[in-house]
Amino acid sequence: MNPQALAHEAIARCQQLARYSEEAGRLTRTFLSPPMRAVHEALTGWMLELGMSVRTDALGNLIGHYPGPHPEAPLFLMGSHVDTVRDAGPYDGPLGVVLGLALLKGLEGRRLPFAVEVLAFSEEEGVRYGVPFLGSKAVAGLLEPELLSLRDAGGRTVEEAIRAFGLEPAQIPQAAYARNRVKGYLEFHIEQGPVLEALGYPLGIVEAIAGQSRLEVAFRGQAGHAGTTPMHLRRDALAGAAEWMTLVEREAREEPGLVATVGLISALPGAANVIPGEVQMSLDVRHQYDEVRSLAVANLITRAQQVAQRRGLELAYQTRYEQPAVPCHPGLCDLLAQSVEAQGYRVHRLVSGAGHDAMIMASLCPSSMLFLRSPKGLSHHPDESVWPEDVEAAVRVGLGFLEKLAESS
Amino acid sequence: MNPQALAHEAIARCQQLARYSEEAGRLTRTFLSPPMRAVHEALTGWMLELGMSVRTDALGNLIGHYPGPHPEAPLFLMGSHVDTVRDAGPYDGPLGVVLGLALLKGLEGRRLPFAVEVLAFSEEEGVRYGVPFLGSKAVAGLLEPELLSLRDAGGRTVEEAIRAFGLEPAQIPQAAYARNRVKGYLEFHIEQGPVLEALGYPLGIVEAIAGQSRLEVAFRGQAGHAGTTPMHLRRDALAGAAEWMTLVEREAREEPGLVATVGLISALPGAANVIPGEVQMSLDVRHQYDEVRSLAVANLITRAQQVAQRRGLELAYQTRYEQPAVPCHPGLCDLLAQSVEAQGYRVHRLVSGAGHDAMIMASLCPSSMLFLRSPKGLSHHPDESVWPEDVEAAVRVGLGFLEKLAESS
């Protein structure tokens, strides 16, 4: 099969998997939910056609093994997740799994100097238990045992869900790969953002997964009558918040690669004729380099303090979440770049602003990601899509990458 | 009785009336609610002690008549409302009624060259039917007949409420005063704002009741992932709203007497990791002069259009409410100013940012208001209060005012 045909098959397979859903009429497929069995059956069939052996680990990750030259050969891993958000599109996750299989099909039976495993991670989105990356954490040997006691909305623990799927929680430790056997990891994923589309490039090489700080920020002033309180006697929490939000945007624009977002805001008491006495906001800050992000957060807090002081407001803030940045492996990035160039595409390196399994896998082995352009930047939405030419480009680059990896082994 | 004793009695009477409530443990007394009967009984008793005749009109306004020299003598009116907001304080409204009675008591039986009527308006706050000024509108002959069909939360119409209170809706037209008999109207009211306290003055002469524009303003951009969308590719509706809110505040600060308030804000979809695609806000603008207010609203819309255009956002706005400004009567204001000065207080003229019965009464007759300082600017709150010295000052100024009015008659 040629790369174009492999790409069309990969797209058709994503669309087929999108029919396996918990909800009628839309795609929702959470960790170890019933439709996950149908996904496993389909993937197993496709893996067996390629001469792979197939297993499911104790956390529900489905893994196909494409043998190397001998049983002790190093392993190269490819994959992504097969769980989805609610009302999802077909490509976020599954595309990385079926593209792994497409590359192996493109080898037409040829063996590489290493074994290849394609992983369909059981959980990445954090929908069922509120905690993401359960699948890749088990593979990387990072799954915290206390996570097994988390309960879903129906009161069922992770441990119970594992048993209900016919798996054995006691075998979770065996899901972890031996560090010295794994050569590396490659994940194909849609960008979920507008950068590649804006540049007109089909593919992007992920240099790093951005670190993230999430804070809650509140200004407190004095509620008052909108008619009877002159401007100079106000302590308007929303006017202070507005001034600060303009500074958040300005600082983020001035620092290359930084993103800062206020996504949630509420003003109290919340009436058209009452000056807001309190405003609560979220602040989300991300950057490739942790020092840049930490400095930006500190600057934004200083700005908030200055705004509060000048306006006679009280400031309260709390850090809710901190996630360090994860660089991708420079050697694998370079290999991807050479393959992109060799196939005649423009090389573009970018930072992933969203978390991915590759971030967890980076603690196990050299880790890399290739992004495919997201039309309109859409994801987590039924209209999420890919361009067939971009998927073909990913197949060409992936095959070139495996070739170069084989040469360098 | 001296002014100090009259002031203490007025305060005690407000506190007594505050016990007549629909709700246990807090003061809530809406239009024609059961506790209104107890208010009427108490007021009737105090009026009869002064030799007044007492009637209740068809809209539930209680009116005491203090005779003039002959039955055809002109009428001078004083009063305020006796309904309250939910969880109210004791002074917003009732103070104006009991101060009217205090002034008549201060006359110690003496007749003036005009009759005086003290009105306890049945409805000003708009709580029960969502529409304010029902009482004073009937007195001014302005009550729109369609208001009688409004329904309260229990499904009872205004007309039914009137009948249930033992009154006859067909007699509403007779509640309207004959225009040529009414000499003027004076209302004492707490300021409900911080201006007099900030200046250190007990009293303020209301020059005008500000006009008001209320709008809904929305910016629409593009929701997006807070991690994967670089700053330069965003169309963040909240960042646009923040920029505009800083301009709203700046423009209002630069125009003397103008107030502009964003009291309500909501950002959609409303998640910490999603760039807001839409923001909806309220805008409340008030000023003494309608032209200044209209120009300010137009300017703020132009600013919003500029912000939207520069950021690739859509702007939508709608005017929800327009209330023209109402000037108080210059002659009565001057008479009040002379009385304030004669009693040794500093004359301060100010604009009421809130609506009052005096605004409706201005269409019937020369209308005037005297504000009493509001400690901490508080009103519509159980901690609403007055300084006894300020009430005494109001009694002294009120007596002086009636004296001067009698001299000029």
Interface residues (C-beta under 8 A of the other chain):
Chain A: E191 Q192 G193 P194 V195 A198 A210 Q212 R214 G224 H225 A226 G227 T228 T229 P230 M231 H232 L233 D236 L238 A239 A241 A242 E243 M245 T246 E249 A252 R253 G257 L258 V259 A260 T261 V262 G263 L264 I265 S266 A267 G270 A271 A272 N273 V274 I275 P276 S282 D284 R286 S352 G353 A354 G355 G377 S379 H380
Chain B: E191 Q192 G193 P194 V195 A198 A210 Q212 R214 G224 H225 A226 G227 T228 T229 P230 M231 H232 L233 D236 L238 A239 A241 A242 E243 M245 T246 E249 A252 R253 G257 L258 V259 A260 T261 V262 G263 L264 I265 S266 A267 G270 A271 A272 N273 V274 I275 P276 S282 D284 R286 S352 G353 A354 G355 G377 S379 H380
